[in-house]
Amino acid sequence: MKKIDGKLVAEHLQKELKEKVEALQKEGKNPTLAVILVGDDPASKVYVGGKDRVAKKLGMGSLRYELPTTATQEEVLDLVEKLNQDPEVHGILVQLPLPKGMNESEVLEAISKEKDVDCFHPYNLGKLFQGDETGFLPCTPNGVIKLLEYYDIDVQGKDVVIVGRSNIVGKPLFSLMLNRSATVSVVHSKTRDLAEKTRQADILCVAVGRAGFITKDMVKPGAVVVDVGINSIDGKLYGDVARDVEEIASYMTPVPGGVGPMTITMLMDNTIKACR
Ligand code: NAP
């Protein structure tokens, strides 16, 4: 089994991104990401901190706006609108989940489609669905595609099975794979004979959110396995795919160090694209 090393690929891409940032700065532009964090969810704080660190590493502008859990929908919408109007801000990200009672889709749709670097706006998702990839691409699924490209794993004509149909991972990954002429199936909690379907996959992508959900008997020997899952148990991270699947996979992403490092990198890529 060959490891798909997300840390290595992310570092390689980040080098290229740093050069793009420097070139833009020579033209007097500074790609800047604004992150809005509402409430005090500890995991969200860690994610936002990670984004801030990578933005700074690439020499980009990184702004953080923290609002209390008691903030109203209007206050969040006002801040989004202020950032939409700010020419110094190129990308806006609202860290999810928002506190209970807030209308997430209203907030996400309020972000200008030109600054929608997390790609949650129906406009950018709609373009992707139509096969037009000139808009922003969703960070995690695009990270998966970049990993496969780096290792010269062609998806055209391959049987790709995606486990999970979330708006963040499964559905946009379906579009990206279909746009590349893979034969794609998406399976989920209501799928019958799930293992029979996953065993058909040349490329198996898993985003379920359950540690070790995919076991060896559910994978075709020689398949490429991409594990998107991140499950924290007693402070340790586990993927959705059992570790011993690596004994039969041809390529596999580890957790941590697989898809995870690619997500933030693709977010920075989108922010630089927004600035350009
Ligand atoms: P999600 O919104 O909870 O969706 C999970 C999907 O898995 C749903 O479509 C669900 O099916 C399906 N599912 C759940 N239990 C199942 C079962 N027993 N059999 C078959 N399908 C089942 O999760 P998500 O946001 O896509 O995230 C999935 C995982 O990826 C999580 O571990 C998350 O932390 C991780 N993640 C990682 C990154 C990264 O940067 N690496 C980014 C995003 C997410 P139904 O639709 O039928 O309920």
Boltz pocket constraint, residues with backbone or C-beta under 6 A from the ligand:
constraints:
  - pocket:
      binder: B
      contacts: [[A, 140], [A, 163], [A, 164], [A, 165], [A, 166], [A, 167], [A, 168], [A, 169], [A, 170], [A, 187], [A, 188], [A, 189], [A, 190], [A, 194], [A, 206], [A, 207], [A, 208], [A, 209], [A, 210], [A, 227], [A, 228], [A, 229], [A, 230], [A, 231], [A, 259], [A, 260], [A, 263]]
      max_distance: 6.0
